[in-house]
């Protein structure tokens, strides 16, 4: 028996390099961070937003790849007691999935696990979501290619589902009545040279729930300085229409500074 075990492990060690020979572990990163101030006079609920997002291509073989993505949104309402940048609400996203990318199309299938927390408040019933999505997009919309793109217009369409499965008696989409959604993003380059650029980036998000159709539609204008595959700039965004039950800054403007790489 011992000899059989030794032979088994010897075969594993011999065959492992061949089984992994077609794979690459590039660990290529892209990301974005921003800090924004709402321009509305009433800041009791919406005062400032901040966000950090990090994307990593972990494994790659030809046109296929596996990726991980983390995002952390902090929402700051009215600041009290001389404290600035004090988050009141936090929204965390952890995403994993697979990409297919060639010169004609970019396709992704992925799972997002995210949850929303009231900070320093004992609030029961924290919304938790597990959504499956499929993305169909222009190749240059890939996170590792978008900042390098020379295309004037690129686009992305995501189709999602929120299954209400029970896990040990707990709904994996607890706290919201979402069922399906469509997210449409686009980028229109208005002006770009070797250093500076102006980009229009509207987003339209439709979510079907048990009781309502929810909207989150945003118009965004970016002015940036670019150095290789990195950008720093300012952006002005306007919430065209938003009736989402979780966060709905409808008809509000927000002015932000951002960094992308």
HELIX and SHEET records of a PDB file:
HELIX    1   1 UNK A    2  UNK A   19  1                                  18    
HELIX    2   2 UNK A  139  UNK A  141  5                                   3    
HELIX    3   3 UNK A  146  UNK A  148  5                                   3    
SHEET    1   A11 UNK A  28  UNK A  38  0                                        
SHEET    2   A11 UNK A  48  UNK A  61 -1                                        
SHEET    3   A11 UNK A  64  UNK A  76 -1                                        
SHEET    4   A11 UNK A  89  UNK A 101 -1                                        
SHEET    5   A11 UNK A 106  UNK A 118 -1                                        
SHEET    6   A11 UNK A 128  UNK A 137 -1                                        
SHEET    7   A11 UNK A 153  UNK A 161 -1                                        
SHEET    8   A11 UNK A 178  UNK A 192 -1                                        
SHEET    9   A11 UNK A 196  UNK A 200 -1                                        
SHEET   10   A11 UNK A 213  UNK A 227 -1                                        
SHEET   11   A11 UNK A 203  UNK A 209 -1                                        
SHEET    1   B 3 UNK A  28  UNK A  38  0                                        
SHEET    2   B 3 UNK A 253  UNK A 260 -1                                        
SHEET    3   B 3 UNK A 230  UNK A 242 -1                                        
SHEET    1   C 2 UNK A 166  UNK A 167  0                                        
SHEET    2   C 2 UNK A 170  UNK A 171 -1                                        
END                                                                             
